Amino acid sequence: MLPKSEIEELNGRFVEAPTEEILEWAWGQFGDRAAIGTSFQGAGLVMMHLAKQRGLKFPVFTLDTGLLFPETLKLKRRLEDFFELTIEPLHPDLTVEQQESAQGPELWKRDPDLCCTMRKVLPLQNKLQDLDCWMTGLRRQQSDTRASVDVVEVYIFDESTGREIVKLNPMAHWKRETVWEYIAAQGIPYNPLHDQGYRSIGCQPCTHRTSEQGNDERAGRWTGFSKVECGIHTFMSKKVDFQI
């Protein structure tokens, strides 16, 4: 994949580079073997818009857990019209009803890690088998657990074969205020729940309004648990650990 020296060089080059430059590098390096994964948070919307402006036809996918807010599902359709593309939904193997039969009702209340693994991590793993580069909207400002993300990261995707995948975070250095200023200026559709006190929006049972206005943009997720990540950003072993 990418040698450590090249990752180091790229992270030095991209530390404050325009996101458009990072996206153009990804298209030149991977073409449509790079895809944008989005849950329709603000940064993902900006990245999709910047890619469209540059004529970079990255595939786009989202995790449809069967537990999303109706507003999120409506937003998906609005974004497909706005960007003139199809956003591929990734579904779990089990419906919510089938999961209830197998694991009991409301698994998210008893074991949210297992629920996220079944409904998010496993569908994502299946999708990444077909990709060389997974592009995310992670930003360093979002939370303490994301404060040290690099723009370019290489992970071991399959330890049995040593297969690697590039995880690209083109929005890493963006601030929340800049994201939402861009969305407003460009008229990009966004989830109306953001205007109702939801800072970060995931599955309906595990997402709550919050009055917090501090630095944790993921406040309101998994209230009552020590859990801060769903697992899609933590299931792989990082191969190269280089930070600017």
N, C-alpha and C positions, 0 to 999 in steps of 0.2 A: 504494500500500500504506500504510505508516505514514510520515509525515514525520519528519525528524530531530528536530524539537522534541518530538514525541510520544514517540519512542523515549527521548529524554533524560528526559522526565518519568516514563515508565514505569520506567526503570531506577533512577531516584531513589526512586520509590515502592516498588519491589520489592526493593531491595537487602537488606533484612532482613525482608521481608514473609513471613507464613506461606505455605507452598506452596499451601495450599488456596485462598488469595486469588488467587494467580497462575493456578491452574487454572480458577477460576471466571471470571476475566477472559477467558481463552482460549476458554472455551465460549461466553461471551456475544459475543465478537468473531467467532469462526469456526465455532462449532458443530462438526459432524462433518467439516468441512473442515480441522480440526486432528486430528492423529493422534499417538499415542505410538509411537515406535520404540524397541525394547528388545532387548538381547542377554541379558537376564535377570541383569544385575549387580544389586547390592543397591539402588541408587538407583532404578532403573526399577521394581523391585518395590514400593518404598514409594510412588512416584508413582501406580502403578496402583491401589494400595489407597486412597490418599487420594481419587482420582477416583471410585472406586466408592462410597466413603462419602458423597460429596457428590451422588451420582446423576448424575455427568457421564459420559455414555456415549461417550467418545472411542474411535474405532477404534484397535486395537493391531496392530502388525506387527513381524515379526522377519526378519532375513536368514538364510535357511537355505542355507548355502553347499555343502551336501553333504559337509562335512568337520567337522561338529560332533561333540562328544563324545556318546556314547549317553546319558550322564547329562543333558546339556542337552536332548536331544529328549524324554526322559522328563519333565523338569521342565516343558517347554512344556505337555504334556498335563495335568500336575498343576495348573498355574496356570490353565488353561482351566476345569478343574473348580472350583478354589478361587474364582476371580473370576466364574464363570458367563458367560464370553464366549469368542469365537473369536479366536485370535491368528493373523493372516494370515501365512503364510510367503512370503517373496519368494525366488524361485529364480533362479539364473543361467541364461542362454540355453543354455549347454553343461553337460552332466553332467561329473562328474570324469573319466569315461572319455573323453568327447568332447574335453575340454580336453587330456588326455594325448595323444590322437591328433594334435591340432592343434599343441600346444606342446611335446610331449615329457613324460616322466614327472616327477612331483614338481616342478612349476613353482615351488612355494613355497620350495624350497631354492635355486633359481637366480635367480629374479626375484620376490620376494614382493610388490613393488609392483604388478607386472602381474597377479599372481594375485589380489590384493585388488581391483584394479580390475575384473577380469572377474567375480569371484564376489560382490563386495559393492557397489562404487560404481555400476556400471551398473544392477543391479537396483533400487538405491535411487533413482537418477535417474528410472527409469521410474515408480516409485511416487510420487515428489514431483510429477510432472506433474499429479496429481489432487488435490493438497493446497495449501492456503494457509499452513499452519502445521505445522511438524515439531517435535515435542516430544521432548527427549532427557533422559537422566539424567546429563549432564555435571556434574561438580563441580570446583570450583577446587582442592580439596585433592588431587585424584587425581595430578597430575603437573605438571611445569613448563610443559608445552605447553598445559595447560588452566587455568593459574593466573589468567588474565585474562578468562575468559569472562564475558560479560554475561548477565543473565537474558533480555533481549530483544535479538535480533540480526536484522538484515535483510540478506539476501544477494541478489545477482543470480543467479537460477537459470538463466536462458537469456539469454546476452549478445546473441544475434541478435535477440531480441524485446524485451529489457529486462525480461522478466518477473521479478518479485521473489517471495521467499518469506520468511516469518518463521520463524526458528529460535528456539525457546523452550527455555530451560534452567531449569526451575522448581526444580531441586535444587541449583543452583549453590553456595549457601552452606552446604549440609549437610556435616557432618564424618562420616568413616567410622564412628566410634564411635556416633554418633547414628543413622545408617542401620541398623546391625546391632542396636542396642538396640530400635529400632522393629520390625524384622522379628521379633525374638524375642518381643516383647510381644504382637504381633498374630498370631503363629503362621503367618506367611506362608511357604509352601514356598520353598526356595532350593536352589541347586546344591550337592550334597554334596561336590563337588570343593573347595569353599572350605575344608572341614574337613580337607583332605588336602594343604594347602600351596600351593594355587593361589590367587593373589590376584586375578587378572583372567583371565576365561575366554573364549577365542575359539575359533578352529578348532583341532582336535586337533593337527595337525602343528606348529603355531606357538605352542603354549602349553605352558609347563613349570612344574613346581613350583619354588618359590623359598623359601629360608630367610630372605630379606630381610625385615626388619621396619621399614624406614625409611619415608620419606615417599612414595616412588614406588609407588603402588598398582597400577601396570601392569607392575611387574617380572615377568619370566618370559615376556613376549611378544616374539616374533621374536629369540630369543637368537642372538647372533653377528652381528646386523645393526645398523646405526645407526638403523633404522626404529623409530619410536615410535608411529605412528598408521597405521590401516589405509587411511585416505584418505577415509572417508565424512564426516569433519568438516573436511576441508581442500580439497575439490574445487571449492567455490563461491567466487566473488569477493565479499568483504564490501563492502557498499555504504555502510553507515554505521558509522563507527568511533568509538563513544562509550563511555567507561569512567568509572565512578564513582570 
